[in-house]
Amino acid sequence: MVDEHGPAIYRLAVSIVRDPALAEDVAQETFIRAWRRRDTYRGTAPVRHWLLRIAHNVAVSTLRGLREEAHDPRTLASAPGDAVENVVADRMAVHEALARLDPLSRSIVVLREMEDLTYAEISDVLDVAMPTVKTRLFRARAVLRGMSGLRPGGGTGS
């Protein structure tokens, strides 16, 4: 289960807490909680959705418990070389763009764009209404397009 779902849980966690080390803690706590509450899994949705919901809740709870701001991605160490610098710069840009979104919108973007979940699956994972998912995703994409220099109303839409 860890091998299969760990990367998705980590990506969701890091998108919310914005700190790689803290995201690892969130992922670990997610699996601990899932193990302890395995008898509550009803089997009505895929295990992945159940785990992502737990991960989202753990990450949001972790953020609520923190008083100080999460580490800035610019503080991450990088190896020398143009290719590595470009990758780091691209990742920093993504982190900075996502950081402008609220935690729920960040989660929705990550689940849709990185995990390829459908609107219905995101609604189920995050326990929010599907119109909320669609609205938040639409607004988040507009913010992200605006940051990349594209016209917020342009593009292919939601």
Z-matrix of the N, CA and C atoms (Angstrom, degrees):
N
C 1 1.445
C 2 1.531 1 110.31
N 3 1.336 2 116.17 1 -40.77
C 4 1.465 3 119.87 2 -179.63
C 5 1.525 4 109.81 3 -64.39
N 6 1.320 5 117.57 4 -45.63
C 7 1.462 6 120.82 5 -179.66
C 8 1.523 7 111.68 6 -62.73
N 9 1.306 8 116.57 7 -40.22
C 10 1.456 9 120.73 8 -176.20
C 11 1.526 10 113.16 9 -75.77
N 12 1.327 11 117.26 10 -41.84
C 13 1.464 12 120.58 11 -172.42
C 14 1.527 13 113.84 12 -109.16
N 15 1.317 14 117.90 13 -10.97
C 16 1.458 15 121.81 14 -177.87
C 17 1.523 16 114.64 15 -55.87
N 18 1.334 17 118.69 16 -48.20
C 19 1.465 18 118.74 17 -179.41
C 20 1.534 19 113.45 18 -60.33
N 21 1.310 20 117.77 19 -41.00
C 22 1.473 21 120.64 20 179.34
C 23 1.522 22 110.41 21 -66.13
N 24 1.310 23 116.73 22 -40.93
C 25 1.462 24 120.81 23 179.07
C 26 1.527 25 110.15 24 -64.66
N 27 1.324 26 116.54 25 -43.04
C 28 1.467 27 120.46 26 178.84
C 29 1.527 28 110.51 27 -62.49
N 30 1.344 29 117.90 28 -45.49
C 31 1.471 30 120.38 29 -179.59
C 32 1.527 31 111.26 30 -60.45
N 33 1.314 32 116.32 31 -42.61
C 34 1.462 33 119.09 32 177.73
C 35 1.521 34 110.21 33 -64.14
N 36 1.311 35 116.86 34 -45.24
C 37 1.472 36 120.77 35 -178.92
C 38 1.521 37 111.47 36 -61.78
N 39 1.326 38 117.51 37 -46.10
C 40 1.469 39 119.50 38 -178.08
C 41 1.527 40 110.80 39 -67.44
N 42 1.326 41 117.55 40 -29.23
C 43 1.464 42 119.21 41 177.51
C 44 1.523 43 111.33 42 -68.95
N 45 1.308 44 116.58 43 -26.80
C 46 1.466 45 120.05 44 -179.30
C 47 1.528 46 111.34 45 -89.72
N 48 1.325 47 117.10 46 -51.11
C 49 1.465 48 119.54 47 -174.21
C 50 1.523 49 112.98 48 -86.01
N 51 1.332 50 117.17 49 -18.30
C 52 1.467 51 123.73 50 175.70
C 53 1.519 52 113.65 51 58.61
N 54 1.312 53 116.73 52 32.52
C 55 1.454 54 121.86 53 178.04
C 56 1.529 55 106.95 54 -146.43
N 57 1.335 56 117.74 55 116.03
C 58 1.466 57 119.87 56 -175.54
C 59 1.534 58 114.09 57 -56.98
N 60 1.314 59 117.32 58 -42.33
C 61 1.468 60 119.59 59 -179.17
C 62 1.527 61 110.72 60 -67.70
N 63 1.306 62 116.18 61 -42.07
C 64 1.461 63 120.26 62 178.59
C 65 1.531 64 110.41 63 -66.41
N 66 1.325 65 116.64 64 -35.99
C 67 1.469 66 120.65 65 177.71
C 68 1.530 67 110.78 66 -64.11
N 69 1.323 68 117.07 67 -35.92
C 70 1.466 69 120.11 68 175.73
C 71 1.522 70 110.42 69 -63.51
N 72 1.335 71 116.53 70 -40.41
C 73 1.463 72 120.27 71 177.13
C 74 1.525 73 110.94 72 -63.78
N 75 1.324 74 116.17 73 -41.53
C 76 1.462 75 121.06 74 178.78
C 77 1.531 76 109.95 75 -62.56
N 78 1.325 77 116.71 76 -44.14
C 79 1.472 78 120.25 77 179.60
C 80 1.527 79 110.43 78 -62.10
N 81 1.318 80 116.35 79 -43.53
C 82 1.468 81 119.82 80 179.36
C 83 1.529 82 110.50 81 -63.45
N 84 1.318 83 116.65 82 -44.51
C 85 1.461 84 120.37 83 179.32
C 86 1.530 85 110.77 84 -64.04
N 87 1.321 86 116.91 85 -33.95
C 88 1.462 87 121.17 86 177.35
C 89 1.528 88 110.71 87 -59.39
N 90 1.312 89 116.47 88 -47.78
C 91 1.466 90 120.12 89 -179.40
C 92 1.530 91 111.68 90 -68.73
N 93 1.315 92 116.63 91 -34.75
C 94 1.472 93 119.42 92 176.98
C 95 1.533 94 109.81 93 -64.03
N 96 1.330 95 115.99 94 -46.79
C 97 1.467 96 119.27 95 179.35
C 98 1.520 97 111.75 96 -64.60
N 99 1.321 98 116.02 97 -39.84
C 100 1.469 99 119.27 98 178.91
C 101 1.522 100 110.26 99 -62.85
N 102 1.311 101 116.93 100 -41.53
C 103 1.461 102 120.50 101 179.62
C 104 1.528 103 110.63 102 -64.24
N 105 1.325 104 115.43 103 -45.31
C 106 1.467 105 119.49 104 -178.61
C 107 1.526 106 111.97 105 -66.41
N 108 1.325 107 116.61 106 -30.44
C 109 1.472 108 121.15 107 -176.47
C 110 1.522 109 112.34 108 -109.67
N 111 1.315 110 117.17 109 22.74
C 112 1.468 111 120.67 110 -177.48
C 113 1.524 112 112.55 111 -58.70
N 114 1.324 113 116.60 112 -26.77
C 115 1.464 114 119.40 113 179.43
C 116 1.533 115 112.22 114 -73.72
N 117 1.350 116 118.10 115 -12.52
C 118 1.462 117 120.70 116 178.71
C 119 1.526 118 112.19 117 -88.57
N 120 1.326 119 116.97 118 -9.92
C 121 1.469 120 119.77 119 178.26
C 122 1.522 121 108.52 120 -70.79
N 123 1.344 122 115.47 121 120.14
C 124 1.464 123 120.77 122 -174.62
C 125 1.518 124 113.69 123 -90.30
N 126 1.312 125 117.98 124 -13.75
C 127 1.458 126 120.59 125 179.70
C 128 1.517 127 114.69 126 79.38
N 129 1.331 128 117.70 127 10.04
C 130 1.465 129 120.28 128 -179.72
C 131 1.524 130 112.03 129 -81.44
N 132 1.304 131 117.21 130 -17.24
C 133 1.465 132 123.00 131 177.99
C 134 1.524 133 107.29 132 -132.13
N 135 1.333 134 116.77 133 161.76
C 136 1.461 135 118.39 134 177.36
C 137 1.535 136 111.75 135 -59.58
N 138 1.312 137 115.96 136 149.93
C 139 1.464 138 121.52 137 178.81
C 140 1.525 139 110.11 138 -56.19
N 141 1.334 140 116.54 139 -37.98
C 142 1.471 141 120.96 140 -179.97
C 143 1.521 142 110.89 141 -55.74
N 144 1.324 143 117.81 142 -43.68
C 145 1.467 144 121.22 143 -179.39
C 146 1.528 145 110.33 144 -65.25
N 147 1.315 146 116.46 145 -41.77
C 148 1.458 147 121.44 146 179.30
C 149 1.531 148 109.42 147 -61.71
N 150 1.319 149 116.95 148 -44.95
C 151 1.468 150 120.98 149 -179.98
C 152 1.529 151 111.82 150 -66.53
N 153 1.335 152 116.74 151 -40.25
C 154 1.467 153 119.44 152 179.17
C 155 1.527 154 111.22 153 -66.18
N 156 1.326 155 117.16 154 -34.50
C 157 1.464 156 119.50 155 176.56
C 158 1.526 157 109.81 156 -65.12
N 159 1.323 158 116.36 157 -44.25
C 160 1.469 159 119.93 158 177.78
C 161 1.520 160 109.45 159 -61.01
N 162 1.333 161 117.61 160 -45.21
C 163 1.467 162 121.66 161 -179.55
C 164 1.529 163 111.11 162 -60.38
N 165 1.315 164 116.65 163 -43.17
C 166 1.467 165 119.79 164 178.73
C 167 1.528 166 110.44 165 -61.15
N 168 1.321 167 116.56 166 -46.57
C 169 1.458 168 120.09 167 -179.59
C 170 1.522 169 112.07 168 -63.68
N 171 1.332 170 117.11 169 -41.40
C 172 1.472 171 120.27 170 178.61
C 173 1.524 172 109.99 171 -64.27
N 174 1.327 173 117.47 172 -43.46
C 175 1.465 174 120.72 173 -178.72
C 176 1.528 175 111.61 174 -64.07
N 177 1.316 176 116.77 175 -44.43
C 178 1.468 177 120.05 176 179.10
C 179 1.528 178 110.12 177 -64.86
N 180 1.313 179 117.44 178 -41.57
C 181 1.468 180 120.80 179 177.20
C 182 1.520 181 110.93 180 -62.21
N 183 1.312 182 116.50 181 -39.89
C 184 1.459 183 120.96 182 178.43
C 185 1.521 184 110.63 183 -62.26
N 186 1.323 185 116.46 184 -44.02
C 187 1.464 186 119.74 185 178.29
C 188 1.527 187 111.70 186 -62.01
N 189 1.315 188 115.88 187 -41.12
C 190 1.467 189 119.22 188 179.38
C 191 1.518 190 111.20 189 -62.35
N 192 1.322 191 115.98 190 -31.61
C 193 1.459 192 120.05 191 -179.22
C 194 1.520 193 114.10 192 -77.86
N 195 1.307 194 116.92 193 -16.45
C 196 1.465 195 120.12 194 -179.01
C 197 1.526 196 110.82 195 -86.65
N 198 1.291 197 115.61 196 136.73
C 199 1.462 198 119.75 197 176.66
C 200 1.519 199 111.26 198 -95.76
N 201 1.313 200 116.92 199 -31.47
C 202 1.463 201 120.10 200 -179.53
C 203 1.522 202 111.03 201 -96.23
N 204 1.292 203 116.18 202 163.47
C 205 1.467 204 123.16 203 -179.82
C 206 1.526 205 110.85 204 -69.80
N 207 1.330 206 116.23 205 146.40
C 208 1.473 207 121.01 206 176.56
C 209 1.524 208 109.35 207 -65.35
N 210 1.326 209 116.77 208 158.26
C 211 1.458 210 121.67 209 -178.68
C 212 1.522 211 111.19 210 -61.53
N 213 1.313 212 115.21 211 143.38
C 214 1.453 213 122.68 212 177.36
C 215 1.524 214 109.35 213 -75.76
N 216 1.351 215 119.30 214 134.73
C 217 1.465 216 120.35 215 179.83
C 218 1.522 217 113.00 216 -59.55
N 219 1.330 218 117.97 217 -22.35
C 220 1.463 219 120.17 218 179.92
C 221 1.519 220 112.09 219 -68.01
N 222 1.338 221 117.19 220 -14.29
C 223 1.456 222 119.90 221 179.61
C 224 1.521 223 112.30 222 -84.85
N 225 1.336 224 117.24 223 -3.51
C 226 1.459 225 120.49 224 179.51
C 227 1.522 226 109.81 225 -71.16
N 228 1.322 227 116.56 226 138.79
C 229 1.460 228 120.84 227 178.99
C 230 1.517 229 109.92 228 -72.06
N 231 1.338 230 116.14 229 149.14
C 232 1.460 231 120.41 230 176.85
C 233 1.517 232 109.77 231 -137.16
N 234 1.325 233 115.55 232 153.14
C 235 1.459 234 121.40 233 178.00
C 236 1.524 235 109.21 234 -83.97
N 237 1.334 236 117.76 235 155.77
C 238 1.461 237 119.47 236 179.18
C 239 1.524 238 111.37 237 -69.53
N 240 1.321 239 115.36 238 158.36
C 241 1.461 240 120.43 239 177.52
C 242 1.511 241 111.22 240 122.56
N 243 1.342 242 115.69 241 142.47
C 244 1.458 243 120.51 242 -177.49
C 245 1.519 244 112.82 243 -62.86
N 246 1.329 245 117.68 244 -43.43
C 247 1.466 246 120.66 245 -177.80
C 248 1.520 247 110.61 246 -61.90
N 249 1.312 248 116.67 247 -44.39
C 250 1.457 249 120.79 248 -180.00
C 251 1.526 250 110.08 249 -66.54
N 252 1.318 251 116.88 250 -40.81
C 253 1.462 252 120.23 251 179.24
C 254 1.521 253 110.88 252 -62.14
N 255 1.326 254 116.93 253 -40.04
C 256 1.464 255 120.34 254 178.40
C 257 1.521 256 111.19 255 -64.66
N 258 1.323 257 116.88 256 -42.61
C 259 1.464 258 120.89 257 178.62
C 260 1.527 259 109.51 258 -62.71
N 261 1.323 260 116.45 259 -45.58
C 262 1.466 261 120.31 260 179.60
C 263 1.517 262 110.09 261 -62.93
N 264 1.334 263 117.11 262 -43.06
C 265 1.465 264 120.33 263 179.40
C 266 1.525 265 110.89 264 -62.12
N 267 1.335 266 116.89 265 -42.03
C 268 1.463 267 120.39 266 178.29
C 269 1.519 268 111.07 267 -63.17
N 270 1.323 269 116.39 268 -44.52
C 271 1.465 270 120.10 269 179.74
C 272 1.523 271 110.85 270 -64.69
N 273 1.325 272 116.60 271 -38.98
C 274 1.465 273 119.51 272 178.25
C 275 1.515 274 110.38 273 -63.34
N 276 1.329 275 116.56 274 -40.43
C 277 1.467 276 120.38 275 178.97
C 278 1.523 277 110.58 276 -62.24
N 279 1.324 278 116.90 277 -42.63
C 280 1.465 279 120.72 278 178.01
C 281 1.523 280 110.14 279 -63.77
N 282 1.337 281 116.92 280 -46.26
C 283 1.464 282 120.52 281 179.25
C 284 1.528 283 111.20 282 -61.11
N 285 1.329 284 116.59 283 -42.42
C 286 1.461 285 119.94 284 179.45
C 287 1.519 286 111.24 285 -65.05
N 288 1.326 287 116.80 286 -40.23
C 289 1.464 288 120.53 287 178.56
C 290 1.524 289 110.36 288 -65.18
N 291 1.323 290 116.79 289 -46.88
C 292 1.458 291 120.14 290 179.76
C 293 1.525 292 111.72 291 -65.50
N 294 1.322 293 116.72 292 -31.45
C 295 1.464 294 120.57 293 -179.54
C 296 1.524 295 112.28 294 -63.77
N 297 1.313 296 116.96 295 -22.07
C 298 1.468 297 120.30 296 179.31
C 299 1.526 298 112.28 297 -77.67
N 300 1.322 299 115.58 298 -11.00
C 301 1.459 300 119.77 299 179.98
C 302 1.524 301 110.36 300 -93.62
N 303 1.311 302 116.37 301 153.56
C 304 1.460 303 120.57 302 174.56
C 305 1.530 304 108.59 303 -70.86
N 306 1.338 305 118.31 304 160.68
C 307 1.474 306 120.38 305 -175.65
C 308 1.529 307 114.25 306 -56.05
N 309 1.325 308 118.79 307 -39.57
C 310 1.461 309 120.09 308 -179.69
C 311 1.528 310 110.58 309 -65.60
N 312 1.315 311 117.29 310 -45.32
C 313 1.462 312 120.51 311 179.69
C 314 1.522 313 111.10 312 -64.28
N 315 1.329 314 117.29 313 -40.10
C 316 1.471 315 120.65 314 176.08
C 317 1.520 316 110.41 315 -59.16
N 318 1.322 317 116.36 316 -45.27
C 319 1.456 318 120.50 317 179.63
C 320 1.522 319 110.97 318 -60.77
N 321 1.310 320 116.85 319 -43.42
C 322 1.455 321 121.33 320 -179.64
C 323 1.521 322 110.42 321 -62.52
N 324 1.327 323 117.38 322 -45.43
C 325 1.471 324 120.77 323 179.51
C 326 1.523 325 110.39 324 -61.55
N 327 1.318 326 117.30 325 -46.20
C 328 1.468 327 120.19 326 -178.92
C 329 1.524 328 110.81 327 -63.39
N 330 1.314 329 117.44 328 -44.93
C 331 1.464 330 120.19 329 -178.86
C 332 1.527 331 111.84 330 -65.43
N 333 1.305 332 117.47 331 -35.03
C 334 1.471 333 120.77 332 -179.33
C 335 1.527 334 111.64 333 -80.52
N 336 1.323 335 116.52 334 -50.64
C 337 1.456 336 120.66 335 -171.52
C 338 1.526 337 113.76 336 -84.82
N 339 1.314 338 118.07 337 -31.57
C 340 1.460 339 120.31 338 -176.99
C 341 1.524 340 112.41 339 -101.82
N 342 1.316 341 116.53 340 -33.91
C 343 1.465 342 120.47 341 -177.66
C 344 1.523 343 112.73 342 -101.93
N 345 1.326 344 117.34 343 -5.24
C 346 1.467 345 123.31 344 176.94
C 347 1.523 346 113.70 345 57.74
N 348 1.316 347 117.69 346 34.05
C 349 1.460 348 119.97 347 176.45
C 350 1.522 349 109.08 348 -79.41
N 351 1.323 350 116.67 349 150.11
C 352 1.460 351 121.70 350 176.14
C 353 1.524 352 108.88 351 -77.40
N 354 1.320 353 115.88 352 168.39
C 355 1.463 354 119.75 353 177.17
C 356 1.526 355 110.66 354 -58.67
N 357 1.316 356 116.51 355 -42.77
C 358 1.464 357 120.65 356 -179.75
C 359 1.528 358 110.55 357 -63.42
N 360 1.322 359 117.36 358 -40.63
C 361 1.460 360 120.21 359 179.28
C 362 1.531 361 110.98 360 -66.46
N 363 1.332 362 116.43 361 -40.98
C 364 1.470 363 120.02 362 177.97
C 365 1.519 364 109.85 363 -63.45
N 366 1.318 365 116.45 364 -42.88
C 367 1.456 366 121.49 365 177.79
C 368 1.520 367 110.66 366 -57.33
N 369 1.317 368 115.97 367 -43.21
C 370 1.459 369 121.50 368 179.47
C 371 1.526 370 111.45 369 -67.85
N 372 1.329 371 116.91 370 -46.47
C 373 1.467 372 121.52 371 -177.62
C 374 1.528 373 111.57 372 -61.98
N 375 1.329 374 116.01 373 -45.27
C 376 1.466 375 120.04 374 -175.36
C 377 1.524 376 113.18 375 -92.24
N 378 1.326 377 117.02 376 -5.98
C 379 1.456 378 122.45 377 -179.96
C 380 1.534 379 111.54 378 57.30
N 381 1.338 380 114.87 379 47.78
C 382 1.462 381 121.72 380 174.69
C 383 1.528 382 107.92 381 -128.12
N 384 1.307 383 116.23 382 156.39
C 385 1.464 384 121.17 383 -178.63
C 386 1.526 385 110.85 384 -64.63
N 387 1.331 386 116.64 385 146.80
C 388 1.458 387 120.29 386 -178.71
C 389 1.533 388 112.29 387 -60.32
N 390 1.343 389 120.50 388 -39.45
C 391 1.472 390 118.43 389 176.21
C 392 1.537 391 112.12 390 -59.43
N 393 1.321 392 117.09 391 -33.61
C 394 1.465 393 120.73 392 177.37
C 395 1.518 394 110.26 393 -65.86
N 396 1.335 395 116.48 394 -42.35
C 397 1.467 396 120.87 395 177.79
C 398 1.522 397 109.51 396 -58.96
N 399 1.322 398 116.98 397 -49.54
C 400 1.462 399 121.11 398 -177.22
C 401 1.524 400 111.75 399 -63.44
N 402 1.334 401 116.60 400 -43.49
C 403 1.462 402 120.67 401 -179.47
C 404 1.524 403 111.13 402 -65.21
N 405 1.336 404 116.38 403 -47.77
C 406 1.468 405 120.16 404 -179.52
C 407 1.527 406 111.18 405 -62.38
N 408 1.331 407 116.62 406 -40.29
C 409 1.461 408 120.22 407 179.77
C 410 1.531 409 110.14 408 -65.93
N 411 1.308 410 117.11 409 -43.42
C 412 1.460 411 121.11 410 178.37
C 413 1.526 412 110.78 411 -59.00
N 414 1.330 413 116.53 412 -48.01
C 415 1.468 414 120.73 413 -179.11
C 416 1.526 415 111.63 414 -67.32
N 417 1.320 416 116.82 415 -39.67
C 418 1.472 417 120.27 416 179.31
C 419 1.521 418 110.34 417 -64.27
N 420 1.320 419 117.16 418 -42.41
C 421 1.471 420 120.13 419 178.04
C 422 1.517 421 110.66 420 -62.15
N 423 1.331 422 117.30 421 -38.20
C 424 1.470 423 120.35 422 178.26
C 425 1.527 424 110.37 423 -63.25
N 426 1.319 425 116.96 424 -42.48
C 427 1.466 426 120.85 425 177.83
C 428 1.524 427 110.05 426 -62.57
N 429 1.323 428 116.36 427 -45.90
C 430 1.461 429 120.42 428 -178.51
C 431 1.527 430 111.47 429 -66.12
N 432 1.316 431 117.67 430 -40.09
C 433 1.472 432 120.31 431 176.36
C 434 1.520 433 110.17 432 -63.06
N 435 1.319 434 116.56 433 -41.36
C 436 1.459 435 120.85 434 179.31
C 437 1.515 436 112.02 435 -61.15
N 438 1.322 437 116.88 436 -36.59
C 439 1.456 438 120.99 437 179.48
C 440 1.519 439 111.66 438 -72.88
N 441 1.331 440 117.48 439 -27.05
C 442 1.458 441 120.01 440 -178.24
C 443 1.519 442 111.43 441 -88.17
N 444 1.324 443 117.10 442 2.91
C 445 1.445 444 120.17 443 177.51
C 446 1.525 445 113.98 444 91.79
N 447 1.318 446 117.59 445 -2.87
C 448 1.450 447 120.34 446 177.15
C 449 1.520 448 109.89 447 -83.28
N 450 1.319 449 115.78 448 156.38
C 451 1.451 450 119.99 449 178.06
C 452 1.519 451 109.41 450 -70.26
N 453 1.375 452 119.01 451 125.36
C 454 1.467 453 121.28 452 -174.94
C 455 1.512 454 114.67 453 -54.76
N 456 1.289 455 121.08 454 -28.34
C 457 1.454 456 121.79 455 -179.35
C 458 1.513 457 113.41 456 -90.61
N 459 1.320 458 117.53 457 -5.98
C 460 1.457 459 121.26 458 -173.76
C 461 1.506 460 112.42 459 -87.91
N 462 1.310 461 115.15 460 -171.90
C 463 1.465 462 120.01 461 176.90
C 464 1.511 463 111.86 462 89.03
N 465 1.312 464 114.63 463 -162.91
C 466 1.464 465 120.32 464 -175.23
C 467 1.507 466 112.97 465 -87.00
N 468 1.322 467 117.73 466 -8.36
C 469 1.465 468 119.68 467 -178.98
C 470 1.499 469 111.89 468 86.40
N 471 1.318 470 115.09 469 -166.64
C 472 1.456 471 120.35 470 -176.78
C 473 1.474 472 109.49 471 -92.89
